[in-house]
Amino acid sequence: GLEGVAVCLTPVPDIECRWLHAENYIARALGRVCISTLTVPRTHTHTHTHTSTHTDTLHNKVPPLLPLVWETGDHVAVHARNSANLVRRLLARVAGAGLGDKWLIVKDDIGLLPFPCPSTLSQILSQYVDVNGPVTAAILHVMACHCGDVTQKMHLQHMARNKQALKQRVTSCFQNVVHLLEEFDSVSLSVEAALGLLPRLRPRYYSISSSSSATPNTISITSLLVSTSGGA
């Protein structure tokens, strides 16, 4: 992940960005880069009721991008995107959020590109960093360092030092970094600080629930739908 890593942003003119994307397209055509993006539709929601329990499941069908040999029970990785609502709220809170639709090149402290570049800040926050993950003590510590209000700063420092307070106040309530930035409104993070703070968005692995004999051209995954009162 990028947590704790310094990053720098370089704006890219639109015309130069089009040339860079053309070069990426040519590289993919020559087989040097293999990057595919697939939107997984929600095909239907099945509600299963058993005695006193009530369970909702999501059934999604994924057409394989390449010929695959697979069996029921194998795993498939799904790269999810962050909620558009969360991304908009985060952009509204970080300093320099006017960069949301500007093309950028992001480099870490040793000059490497942690994301496919050039990308817009909106794309980076949607696809490459986890804005809905658990809030760690390290994240709270950085927020406290950028907090202008003394009382809010003390609250953040207390949660960063006290695991029980962090669990009771944040983890158990399913609070993410966007919720905390909105609550502790005196925290002022630059775009660079926000990107260095958030971990990378990792793929989620699901067991294949369909049969390759019955549907060889479609992979189905079934997941449990969990609703919480502290969601985004």
C-alpha positions in Angstrom: 0.0 0.0 0.0 0.9 3.7 0.0 0.2 4.3 3.7 2.9 6.6 5.0 4.6 7.1 1.6 5.2 10.6 0.2 3.8 11.2 -3.2 4.0 14.2 -5.6 1.6 15.2 -8.3 2.5 16.6 -11.8 -0.4 18.1 -13.9 -0.4 16.8 -17.5 -1.8 19.0 -20.4 -4.8 17.3 -22.1 -3.0 17.1 -25.5 0.0 15.4 -23.9 -2.4 13.0 -22.1 -3.9 11.9 -25.4 -0.5 11.0 -26.7 0.4 9.0 -23.6 -2.9 7.1 -23.8 -2.2 6.4 -27.5 1.2 5.0 -26.5 -0.5 2.8 -23.9 -3.0 1.5 -26.5 -0.1 0.6 -28.8 1.7 -1.2 -26.0 -1.4 -3.3 -25.3 -1.8 -4.1 -28.9 1.8 -5.4 -29.0 1.2 -7.5 -26.0 3.6 -5.6 -23.7 0.8 -4.6 -21.3 -2.2 -6.7 -20.4 -4.8 -4.6 -18.6 -8.5 -5.2 -18.8 -11.4 -3.5 -17.0 -14.7 -5.4 -16.5 -17.9 -4.1 -14.9 -19.6 -6.9 -13.1 -23.4 -6.5 -13.3 -25.7 -7.5 -10.4 -28.0 -10.0 -12.1 -30.3 -10.6 -9.3 -30.8 -10.6 -5.5 -32.0 -13.7 -3.9 -33.6 -13.5 -0.5 -33.4 -16.7 1.6 -35.3 -17.0 4.9 -34.5 -19.8 7.3 -36.3 -19.9 10.7 -35.3 -16.7 12.5 -32.6 -15.6 10.0 -33.0 -13.5 7.0 -30.2 -13.6 4.3 -29.8 -11.7 1.1 -27.4 -12.9 -1.5 -26.1 -11.3 -4.7 -25.6 -13.4 -7.8 -23.2 -12.0 -10.5 -22.3 -13.4 -13.8 -18.8 -12.6 -15.3 -17.9 -13.5 -18.9 -14.2 -14.6 -18.9 -12.0 -12.2 -20.9 -9.7 -15.1 -22.0 -10.3 -18.8 -22.5 -10.0 -20.3 -19.1 -10.1 -23.8 -17.6 -12.0 -23.7 -14.3 -14.1 -25.7 -12.0 -16.7 -25.0 -9.3 -15.0 -23.8 -6.2 -12.1 -22.1 -7.9 -11.6 -18.5 -7.0 -11.9 -15.3 -9.1 -10.5 -11.9 -8.2 -12.8 -8.9 -8.5 -11.3 -5.4 -8.5 -14.1 -3.4 -7.0 -14.5 0.4 -7.2 -15.1 2.8 -4.4 -18.5 4.4 -4.1 -18.9 7.4 -6.3 -20.6 9.2 -3.4 -17.6 8.5 -1.1 -15.2 9.8 -3.8 -17.2 13.0 -4.2 -17.2 13.6 -0.5 -13.5 13.0 -0.2 -12.7 15.3 -3.1 -14.8 18.0 -1.3 -12.6 17.6 1.9 -9.0 17.5 0.6 -7.2 20.6 -0.2 -6.8 21.2 -4.0 -9.9 19.1 -4.8 -10.2 21.2 -8.0 -7.7 18.7 -9.4 -10.5 16.1 -9.5 -10.9 16.2 -13.3 -7.3 17.1 -14.2 -4.9 14.6 -15.6 -2.0 13.9 -13.2 1.1 11.8 -13.0 1.6 10.5 -9.5 5.1 9.5 -8.2 6.2 8.2 -4.9 9.2 9.3 -2.9 11.6 7.2 -5.0 10.2 8.2 -8.4 8.0 5.1 -9.1 4.4 5.3 -10.4 2.1 3.7 -7.9 -0.9 4.0 -10.3 -1.4 3.8 -14.0 -0.6 7.3 -15.2 -1.7 9.7 -16.4 -5.0 9.4 -14.4 -7.4 12.0 -13.0 -7.6 12.3 -9.2 -11.2 11.1 -9.4 -10.0 7.9 -11.2 -7.3 7.3 -8.6 -9.7 7.7 -5.7 -12.3 5.5 -7.4 -10.1 2.6 -8.6 -6.7 2.5 -6.9 -6.9 3.6 -3.2 -9.1 2.2 -0.5 -11.3 5.0 0.9 -13.7 2.6 2.6 -11.3 0.4 4.5 -10.6 0.2 8.3 -9.1 3.3 9.8 -5.8 2.5 11.5 -3.9 4.3 14.3 -1.4 5.5 11.7 -4.2 7.3 9.7 -5.5 8.9 12.9 -2.0 10.1 13.8 -1.5 11.8 10.4 -5.0 13.4 10.7 -4.1 14.7 14.1 -0.9 16.2 12.7 -3.0 18.2 10.2 -5.7 19.2 12.6 -6.2 22.9 13.4 -8.6 22.6 16.3 -7.1 21.7 19.7 -10.1 19.7 21.0 -10.4 17.7 17.8 -6.7 17.1 17.7 -6.8 15.6 21.3 -9.7 13.3 20.3 -7.8 12.0 17.3 -4.6 11.5 19.3 -6.6 9.6 22.0 -8.0 7.2 19.5 -4.6 6.7 17.8 -3.1 5.7 21.2 -6.0 3.8 22.6 -7.0 0.6 20.8 -10.3 0.2 22.8 -11.3 3.8 22.0 -10.5 3.2 18.3 -12.6 0.1 18.3 -15.5 1.6 20.1 -15.5 5.0 18.3 -14.5 4.0 14.8 -14.2 0.3 14.0 -17.4 -0.9 15.6 -19.4 1.9 13.9 -17.9 1.1 10.5 -16.5 4.5 10.1 -14.0 5.2 7.2 -11.6 8.0 6.6 -14.3 10.1 4.8 -16.6 9.9 7.8 -13.8 11.1 10.0 -12.7 13.9 7.7 -16.3 15.2 7.7 -16.6 15.0 11.4 -13.2 16.5 12.3 -13.6 19.4 9.9 -10.5 21.2 11.1 -8.3 18.5 9.5 -6.7 20.0 6.4 -5.1 17.4 4.1 -3.4 18.1 0.8 -4.0 15.8 -2.1 -0.5 14.5 -1.7 -1.0 13.8 2.0 -4.4 12.0 1.3 -2.9 9.7 -1.4 0.1 8.9 0.9 -2.3 8.1 3.7 -4.7 5.7 2.0 -3.7 2.1 1.3 -4.0 0.5 -2.2 -7.4 -0.9 -3.2 -6.9 -4.7 -3.3 -8.9 -7.3 -5.3 -11.5 -9.4 -3.5 -11.5 -13.1 -4.0 -14.8 -15.1 -4.5 -15.4 -18.8 -5.0 -17.0 -19.7 -8.4 -20.5 -20.9 -7.7 -21.3 -22.1 -11.3 -20.4 -25.2 -13.2 -18.0 -25.1 -16.1 -19.8 -28.0 -17.7 -23.2 -26.3 -17.6 -22.1 -22.7 -18.4 -18.6 -22.9 -19.9 -18.7 -19.2 -21.1 -19.9 -17.6 -17.9 -18.5 -17.6 -14.4 -21.0 -17.0 -11.6 -20.1 -15.7 -8.1 -22.5 -15.5 -5.2 -21.9 -13.2 -2.3 -23.7 -12.4 1.0 -25.3 -9.0 1.2 -24.5 -7.4 4.5 -26.2 -4.1 5.6 -24.9 -1.9 8.4 -26.2 1.3 9.9 -22.7 2.9 9.6 -22.3 2.5 5.9 -21.5 5.3 3.5 
